[in-house]
Amino acid sequence: MNDDLDDLNELKDLFDRELPKPDPARRADAIALAMKNFDRTQETADVARQTSESQPKGIFRGAIHMLFQMNTRAVLTATTALAAVALVAVIPVVTQMPDRMSGGIAGDRSEVKTDMVAPDPAPQPELFSVDDVQALAPGDGGATATDTGRARVSDSAVTEPPMPPAAALEAREEFDADAPAPRVPSRSAGDMTLRRSTAPTGAAPQSGGGLSGGFGGALTGQVNGRIAPAPVPVPQFEPVPTPAPDTEAFPEAEQNPIKVTAEDPVSTFSIDVDTASWSIIRNSLTRGMLPSKDAVRIEEMVNYFSYDYPAPEGDAPFATHVGISDSPWREGTQIVQIGLQGMLPEARPPMNLVFLIDTSGSMQDANKLPLLKQSFRLMLGQLGEEDMVSIVTYAGSAGRVLEPTKASDRQTILDALDRLEAGGSTAGQAGLQQAYATATEMARDGAVSRVILATDGDFNVGISDPDDMKDYIETQRGTGTYLSVLGFGRGNLDDATMQALAQHGNGMAAYIDTLSEAQKVLVDQLTGALVPIADDVKIQVEWNPAEVAEYRLIGYETRALRRQDFNNDKIDAGEIGAGHQVTALYEITPVGSDARMTDPLRYAPEQVAAEQSGAESAELGFLRLRYKAPGESESRLIETPVRSDAGPLPQADWATAIAGFGQILTGSDLIGDWSMGDAIALATGARGEDPFGYRQEAINLMRLAQSLQR
C-alpha cells in the first residue's frame, strides 16, 4: 500500500516540475531536414506552386471589400463625394440632350444588326451609354419612350466605334403589346444583339421641350454618363368578354298528327306568307350548327321559293290550284299540293311607311342596326314620288327622328338613318304608340299605311303582358294600318313575339341576316310585302272518307284554326300581298293502301260513306277558301274540288323536297327512313331554272346539314 502511494507522489512531482526547454540547435536541424524532404517531394524548390484560387477582382467585389474595410466616417465622406461628382457629370449631359434629341425621330431609319461575342466576364450591371439612348418626350412629330422600345445588351463591356456627332442612336427592343408575355431566356454573350437606328441629319428638331415630365424620369439610374435601362412594360391584357346568353324564343307547337278521315274529315288553318324560318335555318347552318326544332316551320320553308302558278283571271284577287303527286318517303301515300297565286296590279297605290326602329343597346352588333341601315337604303330606292316615310325609334323613350317626308327627298331620309345609334333599354310599347300615331297623321285617301318594326325581338320594357300588346295592335289594325316585323341578328331573337305581332297586325314577318336577303324581301318582293290584296285568308279542306283513309297537314302548326272559325269573320287570319304565292301540302293515304298507319274502326260507317259518295267518288276532298277585300269586314267564299285525277303542279318535287328537308330537321317519325341524301337527290333533280341562285343555296344547305348530322 505504501509502495503505491510512493509511485503517485513521484508522478505528481514530475508534473509539478518545469518542462525542459528545447535545444535550439536540435530544433534548427529538424526544421532544415523537414524542408529538404518537402522540397524533394514536390520538386518545386525554386518556384512557388500555383493554386486554383485567384485574387478577388471585379468592380462589385472590390467595392464591397472596400466598404467593409471603411468606417462610418469614411463611408459618409465617400458617398458625399460621389454624389457631388455625379451631379457635375449629369448637368452637362442634360444641357446637351435637346440638341441630341432633335431630328432623331423624323425620317427613315436604317437598322444595323451587329452580333457581339464576348468571353465569360465577371457579372456586371446592365448599363447603357447616355450617347446610345435617345430620351423622347411628347411633341410635334415626336414619339413616346414606349413607342421606341428598349434595348438589351450583353453583360460584357463592348467597345463601339465612334459615331458621327449628328447621328442619334436609338436602342430598341422588338416588343408586341398585343402578344402574350414572352418567356425570358437565360442570356449569354453569344446570342445578344444590338439594333441601332440612325436618323437623318436634316431632321427637324422637336418642339415642346425634350424633357417634359422631368429629366429624372427620363434618366432614372444615371451614373457617370451611363444609365440603366427602364423596365420592360408588362402587356396589359383585357379580360375576354363573356358571351351573351342565348335568349332566343320560338313558338312551340307539336307536329300535326295523322288523322283518320272517317273520324275528323275537316282541316282548317290560316294561310302564312312569312319566310323568317328559312332565313333562321340558313343562318344557323352557315354558323356550323343545326337549327332548333322549334325554329323550323315547314310552311315558311316551302313558301320561301316561288312556283309557276298561273295568274288569276279577271278581277279575282288570286287563283286557286290543286295538284297531286306520289309521296317520296312513304310508298302508297300521295302529296296534295294547294297553291294560291295573288294578282299583281299594274300600278301600286301610294304608301305611308313608318319605320319603327329598335335602337336599344342590344342592336349595336354589325348584323343588327348597321345591317338595318343598309337594308333600308336598298328599300328607299324602290319608293316613288308619292310615297311618304317617317322614322320613329324606341330605346328607353320613344322619339320621332324623321318627320313625315317624301321618299324623293332621299338625302334627308339617309341623314336621319345615319344619325341612329344603339344604346339604352327597350320600350317597345311606347314606340308602337308613337308609330301608329304617326301613321294616323300620314293617312291619305287611296294610300296604304304600314308600320315596319325592325328589331332583334327584345321587348323587355313597356307593356309587360304580351296579350295587352297584341290587343293594342288588333285595335290599331281596325284603323287600316298594317304592321310588319323585320328581325335582325341572333342571340336574343324573340321569334315567337315577332310572329304573334305580325299575325295580329295583318302583316308579314321576315328575318334579315344578309344584305342579299334584304334585297329579296325589301326590293324584289317589296310590292307583295307592302300592298295587300286580301285579308283574313282561311283555308278549309273536307276530305272524302270513301277515298281518303288518313291525312295530315305538313306544317302550319302555329296557324291552326278550329272548324267553326272558318265562317267566323271576327277571327283573324293571314293576308296575301300583291303577287304573293301560298303553298300548302297534305299527305293523304288512299282507302285500301297498305301504307295506312291506323286500323279501321269495327263500327265505322266507311261503307255507308262510300255508298253515299256515288258520283262524287272521283273527289278526294273539297277545298273552301275565305278572304276579305282590304278594308271590308265581310268575307267572300271560293270553292274548288280536289279531284283524284289531278296531276302534279309545277315544281311539285321541289316543294316536296323542301318539306322533307324540314321534317328531317325536326326529327319527324312520319317519313320512315327517308334521309338527307334522299332530299338532296330529289331537290337536285327538281331545281329547274334558278335565276337568283336561291335553290342552289338550298341544296348546299342540305349538304351542310347532312355533314352536321354525322
C-alpha positions in Angstrom: 0.0 0.0 0.0 2.8 2.3 0.9 4.6 1.5 -2.4 1.5 2.6 -4.4 1.4 5.9 -2.6 5.1 6.5 -3.3 4.5 6.0 -7.0 1.7 8.5 -7.1 3.7 11.1 -5.2 6.6 10.6 -7.6 4.3 11.1 -10.6 2.9 14.2 -9.0 6.3 15.6 -8.5 7.1 15.1 -12.2 4.0 17.2 -13.3 4.8 19.9 -10.9 8.3 20.3 -12.2 9.0 22.9 -15.0 9.1 21.5 -18.5 12.6 21.3 -20.0 13.3 24.0 -22.7 14.1 22.8 -26.3 17.6 22.7 -27.6 17.8 25.5 -30.2 20.4 23.6 -32.3 18.4 20.4 -32.5 15.3 22.4 -33.4 17.1 24.1 -36.3 18.4 20.8 -37.6 14.9 19.3 -37.5 13.3 22.2 -39.4 16.0 22.1 -42.1 15.6 18.4 -42.6 11.8 18.8 -42.9 12.1 21.5 -45.6 14.6 19.5 -47.5 12.3 16.5 -47.6 9.3 18.6 -48.6 11.3 20.3 -51.5 12.4 16.9 -52.8 8.9 15.5 -52.7 7.2 18.5 -54.5 10.1 19.1 -56.9 9.4 22.8 -56.7 12.1 24.0 -54.6 12.8 27.2 -56.6 9.2 28.2 -57.7 6.1 28.5 -55.6 3.3 26.1 -56.8 0.2 27.7 -58.3 -3.2 27.1 -56.8 -6.7 27.2 -58.2 -7.6 30.3 -56.1 -7.3 33.7 -57.7 -7.3 37.1 -56.1 -10.7 38.7 -55.8 -11.3 41.1 -58.6 -14.1 43.0 -60.2 -15.9 46.2 -59.6 -18.6 44.9 -57.2 -16.2 42.7 -55.2 -13.7 45.5 -54.8 -16.4 47.9 -53.8 -17.9 45.5 -51.3 -14.4 44.8 -49.9 -13.7 48.5 -49.6 -17.0 49.2 -47.9 -16.4 46.5 -45.3 -12.9 48.0 -44.6 -14.3 51.5 -44.2 -15.6 53.0 -41.0 -18.8 55.1 -40.8 -17.0 58.5 -41.2 -15.2 57.2 -44.3 -18.5 55.9 -45.8 -20.2 59.3 -45.4 -17.3 61.1 -46.9 -17.1 58.8 -49.9 -20.9 58.9 -50.7 -21.0 62.7 -50.4 -18.1 63.0 -52.8 -19.7 60.5 -55.3 -23.0 62.5 -55.3 -21.1 65.7 -56.0 -19.2 64.1 -58.9 -22.4 62.6 -60.3 -24.2 66.0 -60.3 -21.3 67.6 -62.0 -21.3 64.9 -64.7 -25.1 64.9 -65.3 -25.6 68.6 -65.7 -23.6 69.0 -69.0 -25.3 65.9 -70.4 -28.8 67.2 -69.7 -27.9 70.5 -71.2 -26.8 68.8 -74.5 -29.7 66.3 -74.7 -32.3 68.6 -76.5 -29.7 69.1 -79.3 -29.0 65.4 -79.4 -32.7 64.5 -79.5 -33.6 66.8 -82.4 -34.0 65.1 -85.6 -33.8 61.7 -84.0 -37.4 60.7 -84.8 -38.4 62.0 -88.2 -37.3 60.4 -91.4 -36.5 56.9 -92.4 -34.3 54.8 -90.2 -31.8 52.3 -91.3 -31.3 49.4 -88.9 -27.9 47.7 -88.4 -27.8 44.4 -86.6 -24.5 43.5 -85.0 -23.7 40.3 -83.3 -21.3 40.7 -80.4 -19.5 37.8 -78.8 -17.6 38.3 -75.6 -15.8 35.9 -73.2 -17.2 35.0 -69.9 -16.8 38.1 -67.8 -17.4 38.7 -64.2 -21.0 39.8 -63.5 -21.5 43.4 -64.4 -24.6 45.6 -64.1 -26.6 46.1 -67.4 -25.8 49.7 -68.4 -26.5 51.9 -71.4 -24.3 54.7 -72.6 -26.1 58.1 -72.5 -24.8 58.6 -76.0 -26.6 55.4 -77.1 -30.0 56.3 -75.7 -32.4 58.9 -77.0 -34.9 60.1 -74.4 -38.2 61.0 -76.2 -41.0 63.2 -74.9 -44.4 64.2 -76.5 -44.0 66.9 -79.0 -44.6 67.7 -82.6 -43.7 64.8 -84.7 -42.4 63.1 -81.6 -43.0 59.7 -80.0 -43.0 58.4 -76.5 -40.4 56.2 -74.9 -42.8 53.3 -75.2 -43.0 53.7 -78.9 -39.3 53.5 -79.4 -38.9 50.4 -77.2 -35.8 49.4 -75.2 -32.5 47.6 -76.0 -30.8 44.8 -74.2 -27.0 44.4 -74.3 -24.6 41.8 -73.0 -23.1 42.0 -69.6 -19.7 42.5 -71.1 -18.2 45.8 -72.0 -18.2 46.3 -75.8 -16.0 48.9 -77.5 -18.1 50.8 -80.0 -16.6 52.7 -82.9 -17.1 56.4 -82.8 -20.3 57.6 -84.3 -20.9 60.9 -86.3 -21.9 63.6 -83.8 -25.1 64.4 -85.8 -26.4 60.8 -85.8 -28.6 60.0 -82.9 -28.5 56.4 -81.8 -31.6 54.7 -80.5 -31.5 51.3 -78.7 -34.7 49.4 -79.2 -36.2 46.1 -78.4 -38.8 44.4 -80.5 -42.0 44.1 -78.5 -45.6 43.3 -79.4 -48.0 44.8 -76.9 -50.8 42.5 -78.1 -48.8 39.3 -77.9 -48.6 37.2 -74.7 -45.8 38.0 -72.4 -42.7 36.1 -73.8 -40.7 33.7 -71.8 -37.4 35.3 -70.7 -34.5 33.0 -71.7 -31.2 32.9 -70.0 -28.9 35.3 -71.8 -25.4 34.6 -73.0 -22.9 36.9 -74.6 -23.0 34.9 -77.8 -26.7 35.4 -78.6 -27.1 39.1 -77.7 -27.7 41.6 -80.5 -27.9 45.4 -80.5 -30.2 47.1 -83.1 -29.4 50.7 -83.9 -31.4 53.3 -85.9 -29.8 56.4 -87.3 -31.9 59.4 -88.0 -31.2 61.7 -90.9 -29.1 64.7 -90.1 -31.6 67.1 -91.6 -34.5 66.1 -89.3 -36.3 69.0 -87.7 -35.9 69.5 -84.0 -38.7 68.7 -81.6 -40.8 71.3 -80.1 -42.3 71.4 -76.7 -39.2 70.5 -74.7 -37.3 67.3 -74.8 -37.6 66.6 -71.1 -41.2 67.2 -70.4 -42.3 65.5 -67.3 -38.9 65.8 -65.5 -35.4 64.7 -66.5 -35.3 62.4 -63.6 -38.0 60.2 -65.2 -36.1 60.1 -68.4 -32.7 59.4 -66.9 -33.6 57.2 -63.9 -30.5 55.5 -62.5 -27.9 57.6 -64.5 -24.4 57.3 -63.1 -21.2 58.8 -64.6 -22.6 59.2 -68.1 -24.3 55.8 -68.2 -27.9 55.0 -67.4 -29.7 51.8 -66.5 -32.5 50.6 -68.9 -36.1 51.2 -67.9 -38.0 48.1 -67.0 -39.7 46.3 -69.9 -43.5 47.0 -69.7 -45.7 44.0 -69.0 -48.5 43.8 -71.6 -51.9 44.6 -70.2 -54.5 42.0 -71.2 -58.1 42.9 -71.5 -60.4 40.3 -70.0 -62.1 38.1 -72.5 -65.8 39.2 -72.7 -68.3 36.7 -71.5 -70.6 35.6 -74.4 -74.1 37.0 -74.1 -76.6 34.3 -73.0 -78.7 32.9 -75.8 -82.3 34.0 -75.0 -83.9 33.2 -78.4 -87.5 32.1 -78.2 -89.5 30.3 -80.9 -93.2 29.3 -81.0 -93.7 25.8 -79.6 -96.1 23.6 -81.5 -96.4 19.8 -81.8 -96.2 18.2 -85.3 -99.5 17.8 -87.0 -100.6 14.2 -86.4 -102.1 11.7 -88.8 -105.9 12.0 -88.7 -108.5 9.3 -89.6 -110.8 10.8 -92.2 -113.9 9.0 -91.0 -113.4 10.5 -87.5 -112.2 14.0 -88.4 -112.6 14.8 -92.1 -112.2 18.6 -91.8 -108.9 20.5 -91.7 -108.8 24.3 -91.1 -105.9 26.8 -91.0 -104.8 30.3 -91.8 -102.5 31.0 -94.7 -99.0 32.1 -94.0 -96.7 34.1 -96.3 -93.8 34.6 -93.8 -90.3 33.4 -94.6 -88.4 34.1 -91.4 -87.9 30.4 -90.5 -85.9 29.7 -93.7 -83.6 32.6 -93.1 -83.1 31.5 -89.4 -82.3 27.9 -90.6 -79.8 29.2 -93.1 -78.1 31.4 -90.6 -77.8 28.5 -88.1 -76.4 26.1 -90.7 -73.8 28.6 -92.0 -72.7 29.2 -88.4 -72.0 25.4 -88.2 -74.9 24.3 -86.1 -78.2 22.6 -86.7 -81.3 24.8 -86.1 -83.5 24.4 -83.1 -86.5 22.2 -83.9 -88.9 25.0 -82.8 -87.3 27.3 -85.3 -88.3 25.0 -88.2 -91.6 26.0 -89.7 -92.1 23.9 -92.8 -94.7 26.1 -94.4 -92.3 29.1 -94.3 -89.5 27.0 -95.8 -91.7 26.0 -98.7 -93.1 29.5 -99.2 -89.6 31.0 -99.4 -89.4 29.8 -103.0 -91.5 30.8 -106.0 -93.5 28.4 -108.2 -95.0 28.8 -111.6 -98.7 29.0 -110.6 -101.0 30.5 -113.3 -102.1 34.1 -112.6 -105.8 34.8 -111.7 -108.2 35.7 -114.4 -110.4 38.8 -114.5 -110.8 40.8 -111.3 -110.2 37.8 -108.9 -107.6 38.7 -106.3 -106.0 35.3 -106.5 -106.3 31.9 -108.2 -106.5 28.5 -106.5 -104.7 25.5 -107.9 -104.6 21.9 -106.7 -102.2 19.1 -107.7 -101.4 15.5 -106.7 -98.2 13.5 -106.8 -96.7 10.4 -105.2 -95.1 10.8 -101.8 -91.3 10.1 -101.9 -91.0 8.9 -98.3 -93.9 6.5 -97.9 -94.9 4.2 -100.7 -98.7 4.1 -101.1 -99.3 7.7 -100.0 -99.8 10.9 -102.0 -98.9 14.6 -101.7 -101.7 17.0 -102.3 -100.4 20.5 -103.2 -102.6 23.6 -102.8 -101.3 26.7 -104.5 -102.6 30.3 -104.3 -101.4 32.9 -106.8 -102.1 36.6 -106.0 -102.8 39.2 -108.6 -100.1 41.8 -109.4 -101.7 45.2 -110.0 -100.3 47.3 -112.9 -99.8 50.3 -110.6 -99.5 50.1 -106.8 -101.1 52.7 -104.6 -99.0 55.3 -102.7 -97.6 54.2 -99.4 -97.3 55.8 -95.9 -94.4 54.0 -94.3 -93.4 54.4 -90.6 -90.1 52.8 -89.8 -90.2 51.8 -86.1 -86.6 51.1 -85.3 -85.2 49.5 -82.2 -82.1 51.4 -81.1 -81.6 49.7 -77.8 -78.1 48.6 -76.7 -78.7 45.1 -78.0 -78.8 46.4 -81.5 -75.2 47.5 -81.7 -73.9 44.4 -83.4 -72.9 44.6 -87.1 -75.7 42.3 -88.2 -78.3 44.4 -86.4 -78.5 48.2 -86.6 -75.8 48.6 -89.3 -77.4 45.9 -91.5 -80.8 47.5 -90.9 -79.5 50.9 -92.2 -78.1 49.2 -95.3 -81.3 47.3 -95.9 -83.5 50.5 -95.7 -81.1 52.2 -98.1 -81.9 49.5 -100.6 -85.6 49.8 -100.0 -85.6 53.6 -100.3 -84.5 53.2 -103.9 -87.8 51.4 -104.7 -90.1 54.1 -103.4 -91.8 56.7 -105.6 -92.6 60.4 -105.6 -96.0 59.9 -103.8 -94.7 57.7 -101.1 -94.1 59.1 -97.6 -91.6 58.0 -95.0 -91.2 58.7 -91.2 -88.8 57.2 -88.7 -89.6 56.5 -85.0 -87.1 55.0 -82.6 -87.6 53.4 -79.3 -84.8 53.0 -76.7 -85.7 53.9 -73.2 -88.1 56.6 -74.5 -89.7 56.8 -77.9 -88.9 59.6 -80.3 -89.6 60.6 -83.9 -86.3 61.3 -85.6 -87.8 62.0 -89.0 -91.0 63.8 -89.6 -93.2 62.6 -92.5 -91.0 63.2 -95.6 -91.5 62.5 -99.2 -89.5 59.5 -100.4 -88.0 61.6 -103.2 -86.1 63.6 -100.5 -83.6 60.8 -100.2 -80.8 62.8 -98.6 -82.9 63.9 -95.7 -84.0 60.3 -95.0 -80.5 59.0 -95.3 -79.2 61.6 -92.9 -81.8 60.6 -90.3 -80.8 56.9 -90.7 -77.1 57.8 -90.3 -77.8 59.6 -87.0 -79.3 56.4 -85.4 -77.1 54.8 -82.7 -77.7 51.9 -80.5 -77.9 52.5 -76.7 -80.4 52.2 -73.9 -83.2 49.8 -72.8 -86.1 48.7 -75.0 -89.5 50.3 -74.6 -91.4 48.6 -77.4 -95.0 49.7 -76.5 -94.1 53.4 -76.2 -92.5 53.2 -79.7 -95.6 51.4 -81.1 -97.9 54.1 -79.8 -96.0 56.9 -81.4 -95.5 54.9 -84.7 -99.3 54.3 -85.0 -100.0 57.9 -84.1 -97.6 59.0 -86.9 -99.3 56.7 -89.4 -102.6 58.2 -88.5 -101.2 61.7 -89.2 -99.9 60.5 -92.6 -103.2 58.8 -93.7 -104.4 59.8 -97.1 -107.2 58.6 -99.4 -106.1 55.7 -101.5 -102.8 55.2 -99.7 -101.7 52.1 -97.8 -100.4 52.8 -94.3 -97.9 50.4 -92.7 -95.7 50.3 -89.7 -92.5 48.4 -90.3 -91.0 47.3 -87.0 -87.3 46.5 -87.2 -85.8 44.8 -84.1 -83.8 41.9 -82.7 -87.0 40.9 -80.9 -86.1 42.2 -77.5 -89.2 43.8 -75.8 -88.1 44.0 -72.2 -89.7 47.3 -71.3 -93.1 48.7 -72.0 -96.3 46.6 -71.9 -95.2 43.6 -69.8 -98.2 41.5 -70.8 -97.8 40.2 -74.4 -101.6 39.8 -74.7 -102.1 43.5 -73.9 -99.7 44.4 -76.7 -101.5 42.1 -79.1 -104.8 43.7 -78.2 -103.4 47.1 -78.8 -102.1 46.0 -82.3 -105.5 44.5 -83.1 -107.2 47.7 -82.2 -104.9 49.7 -84.5 -105.4 47.2 -87.3 -109.1 48.3 -87.4 -107.9 51.7 -88.5 -106.4 50.3 -91.7 -102.7 50.4 -90.6 -100.8 47.2 -91.1 -97.8 46.0 -89.1 -94.9 44.0 -90.5 -91.9 42.9 -88.5 -88.3 42.5 -89.6 -85.9 40.6 -87.4 -82.2 41.3 -87.3 -79.3 39.5 -85.6 -79.2 36.4 -83.4 -78.7 35.7 -79.7 -81.9 37.3 -78.2 -84.2 36.9 -81.2 -87.7 36.6 -79.9 -89.2 34.9 -82.9 -92.4 33.9 -81.0 -93.2 37.6 -80.3 -92.4 38.7 -83.8 -94.7 36.1 -85.3 -97.5 37.0 -82.9 -97.2 40.7 -83.6 -97.1 40.2 -87.4 -100.2 37.9 -87.3 -102.2 40.3 -85.2 -101.1 43.2 -87.2 -102.1 41.7 -90.6 -98.6 41.8 -91.7 -95.6 39.6 -92.6 -92.6 38.6 -90.6 -89.2 38.2 -92.2 -85.7 37.7 -90.8 -82.8 39.5 -92.5 -79.4 38.2 -91.9 -77.6 39.3 -95.0 -77.8 42.1 -97.5 -78.9 39.6 -100.1 -81.9 38.7 -98.0 -82.7 42.4 -97.7 -82.6 42.6 -101.5 -85.1 39.8 -101.8 -87.5 41.0 -99.1 -87.4 44.7 -99.5 -86.6 45.1 -103.1 -87.6 42.1 -105.2 -90.8 41.5 -103.2 -91.5 45.0 -102.0 -94.9 45.3 -103.6 -96.1 42.0 -102.3 -94.7 42.7 -98.8 -96.4 46.1 -98.5 -99.5 46.1 -100.7 -102.3 43.7 -99.5 -104.9 42.3 -101.9 -106.7 40.0 -99.4 -107.1 39.9 -95.7 -108.0 37.1 -93.2 -107.4 34.4 -95.8 -108.5 31.0 -94.4 -108.4 27.5 -95.9 -110.6 24.6 -95.1 -110.4 21.1 -96.7 -113.0 18.5 -96.2 -111.7 15.0 -97.1 -113.8 12.3 -98.6 -113.6 9.2 -96.3 -114.6 7.0 -99.2 -111.4 7.9 -101.0 -109.0 9.1 -98.3 -108.4 6.9 -95.2 -105.9 9.2 -93.5 -104.4 12.6 -94.0 -102.1 15.1 -92.3 -101.2 18.7 -92.9 -97.5 19.3 -93.3 -96.6 22.4 -91.4 -98.9 25.3 -90.4 -98.9 24.1 -86.8 -98.9 27.7 -85.5 -101.7 28.6 -87.9 -104.3 26.0 -87.0 -107.9 27.1 -86.6 -111.0 25.5 -85.2 -113.6 24.2 -87.6 -116.1 26.9 -86.6 -113.5 29.7 -87.0 -113.7 29.3 -90.8 -117.1 31.0 -91.1 -116.5 33.5 -88.3 -115.4 36.8 -89.8 -114.2 38.1 -86.4 -111.4 35.5 -86.4 -108.2 36.9 -87.7 -106.1 35.1 -90.3 -103.2 35.9 -92.7 -103.1 38.3 -95.6 -101.9 37.9 -99.1 -99.9 40.7 -100.8 -99.8 41.7 -104.4 -98.2 38.9 -106.4 -97.7 36.7 -103.4 -97.9 32.9 -103.5 -99.0 30.5 -100.9 -98.3 26.8 -100.9 -99.8 24.1 -98.6 -99.0 20.4 -98.6 -101.1 17.5 -97.4 -100.0 13.8 -97.2 -103.0 11.5 -97.8 -103.4 7.7 -97.6 -106.0 6.4 -100.1 -108.5 3.9 -98.9 -107.2 0.3 -99.4 -103.5 1.4 -99.3 -101.1 -0.8 -97.4 -99.4 2.4 -96.1 -102.3 3.1 -93.8 -101.0 3.8 -90.3 -104.3 3.2 -88.3 -106.7 0.3 -88.3 -110.3 0.9 -89.4 -112.9 1.0 -86.7 -115.0 -2.0 -86.2 -118.2 0.0 -86.3 -117.1 2.8 -88.6 -119.6 3.8 -91.3 -117.0 3.8 -94.0 -119.1 1.5 -96.2 -122.1 3.8 -95.9 -119.9 6.8 -96.8 -118.7 5.0 -99.9 -122.2 4.2 -101.0 -123.3 7.8 -100.4 -120.4 9.2 -102.4 -121.8 7.8 -105.6 -120.8 10.1 -108.5 -118.6 12.1 -106.1 -116.2 9.2 -105.7 -113.7 11.0 -108.1 -113.3 13.7 -105.5 -110.7 13.2 -102.8 -111.9 16.3 -101.0 -113.3 19.7 -101.2 -111.4 23.0 -100.8 -113.0 26.1 -99.4 -111.3 29.5 -99.1 -112.5 32.6 -97.4 -111.0 36.1 -97.6 -111.8 39.8 -97.1 -111.0 42.5 -99.6 -108.8 45.2 -97.9 -111.0 47.5 -95.8 -114.0 45.2 -95.8 -115.5 43.3 -92.9 -117.4 40.6 -94.6 -115.6 37.6 -96.1 -116.0 36.1 -99.6 -116.0 32.3 -100.3 -114.2 30.4 -103.1 -114.7 26.6 -103.5 -112.7 24.1 -105.5 -112.9 20.3 -105.6 -109.9 18.2 -105.1 -110.1 15.6 -107.9 -108.2 12.3 -107.9 -107.2 12.7 -111.5 -105.4 16.0 -110.9 -101.8 16.0 -112.0 -98.8 17.5 -110.2 -98.4 21.3 -110.1 -95.2 22.9 -111.5 -92.2 22.4 -109.3 -94.1 19.9 -107.1 -91.0 17.8 -106.5 -89.1 20.9 -105.3 -91.8 21.8 -102.8 -91.8 18.2 -101.6 -88.1 18.1 -101.2 -88.1 21.2 -99.1 -90.9 19.9 -97.0 -88.9 16.6 -96.5 -85.8 18.7 -95.6 -87.8 20.4 -92.9 -89.2 17.2 -91.5 -85.7 15.7 -91.2 -84.6 18.8 -89.3 -87.5 18.4 -86.8 -86.8 14.7 -86.4 -90.2 13.6 -87.7 -91.1 10.0 -87.3 -93.6 10.1 -90.2 -91.3 9.9 -93.1 -89.8 6.5 -92.4 -86.1 6.1 -93.2 -86.1 8.9 -95.8 -82.7 10.7 -95.4 -81.0 13.9 -96.1 -79.3 12.3 -99.1 -82.8 11.5 -100.5 -83.8 15.1 -100.1 -80.7 16.3 -101.8 -81.2 13.9 -104.7 -84.9 15.0 -105.1 -84.0 18.7 -104.9 -81.2 18.4 -107.3 -83.4 16.8 -109.9 -86.2 19.4 -109.4 -84.0 22.5 -109.2 -85.1 23.8 -112.7 -84.5 27.4 -113.5 -82.8 29.3 -110.7 -82.1 32.9 -111.8 -81.1 34.2 -108.3 -79.4 31.0 -107.0 -81.9 30.5 -104.1 -82.5 26.8 -105.0 -78.8 26.0 -105.3 -78.3 27.7 -102.0 -80.9 25.4 -100.5 -79.2 22.3 -101.9 -75.9 23.5 -100.4 -77.6 23.9 -97.0 -78.9 20.4 -97.2 -75.4 19.1 -97.8 -74.2 21.2 -94.9 -76.9 19.8 -92.6 -76.0 16.3 -93.7 -72.4 16.9 -92.6 -73.5 18.4 -89.3 -75.7 15.4 -88.6 -72.8 12.9 -88.7 
